[in-house]
Amino acid sequence: MNPLIALPFQGEATAHSPFPSKGRVGVGMCEKMVRWFALGLGVLLLAACMPKEIPPPLPPPKPAKIAIVLGAGASKGFAHVGVLKVLESQKVPIDLVVGTSAGSFVGSLYAYGYDVFQLQTMAMALLKDDVVDLTLPDNGFIRGEKIENFINKTVRQTPLERLKIPFRAVATNLQTGEEIVFATGNTGRAVRASCSIPGVFQPVRIGDKAYVDGGVVSPVAVDAARKAGADVVIAVDISAGVAGAVPQGILDTILQSIDIMYAKIATAQLRNADVVIRPNLSHIGSSDFDKRNEAILEGEKAAVLVMPQIRQILDKLRQEGRLP
């Protein structure tokens, strides 16, 4: 035998060593890695096949509520009819009507369900004697009962809460100076309270409280519309100021003074409106019943001018799914 000790080839096991050679160790490690990889892949595939939790569907967008706010202005209120004519012809949806003074008079009839052509017919046929009941001066020289009776008869005694379109009439609590928003009860009585111009109409008593024209605190009641949930407010401001004309008589003097006051008060709330419509009524006095047709036409012209702005708002709401 060769005296040299024969060394085993690398990679072979010998009787003298119980451990596998380095080559066997490498093969074993590879086999383990393959098994772990296969196991991990199986887990991933199993997870992929498991049913996934489906998130709950998003709630539908809240439908938009669009309000028309009709401002105070005595005989200038005929302009509201013209504004409503344009909005109705352009299919602008109205979900809420808020009115102050003359705006409550027109607004209550529209909310009842009369269309704009019926309103115009009524406006052209209306006489002062239909709504003015003179009396001996006692906190005012017009009682206001005729306004209440005219409205109740025309809306067939329908209370505020049952009108076709939700309606709010805005008045002023004479004892506290607070804005009062009537949403339920006698429609004619609420409109009468809203129209009771201080010094001209006698205050209206409801219970133990006395009320006067809502224009004293809120000539264009944008805030009342917001509180009632309006998302979009289209405000009609008919307190257009005066054109330098000297008032004739005590009534014209009172009404023109009130117009000036209303125009100043309205400024703050109008900032909170989305659209403001201002008919050019400076040439029409607050007691000019005979210029009703001119007032209606000015309302139409003013509404047409802002229709692009209104359409832009409506298009955005439709894109958001908040209007049909």
Secondary structure, DSSP 8 states (H G I E B T S, - for coil): --SS-----TT---TT--S--HHHHHHHHHHHHHHHHHHHHHHHHHHHHS---------------EEEEE---GGGGGHHHHHHHHHHHTT----EEEEETHHHHHHHHHHHT--HHHHHHHHHH--HHHH--B-S-SS-SB--HHHHHHHHHHTTT--GGGSSS-EEEEEEETTT--EEEE-SS-HHHHHHHHH--BTTB--EEETTEEEEEGGGT-SS-HHHHHHTT-SEEEEE-------S----HHHHHHHHHHHHHHHHHHHHHHTT-SEEE----TTS-TT-GGGHHHHHHHHHHHHHHHHHHHHHHHHHHHHTTS--
